[in-house]
């Protein structure tokens, strides 16, 4: 089924929008439980993030990128 936005009267003009990104390391899981429908093979640990604030005219308003050993907890 193809979904399509149709409620254009509910749209609001905004002066900017965000683009977000989160990166993670994939560590293997030891002693995986195999008797479940979903087998967990890896655990993802977030390591960095970034976001960009873009004006509707396409100009870059602000860009933040952070990568430290504990970037998620530090923000």
Buried (B, 14 or more C-beta within 10 A) or exposed (E): EEEEEEEEEEEEEEEEEEEEEEEBEEEEEEEEEEEEEEEEEEEEEEBBBBBBBBEEEEEEEEEEEEEEEEBBEEE
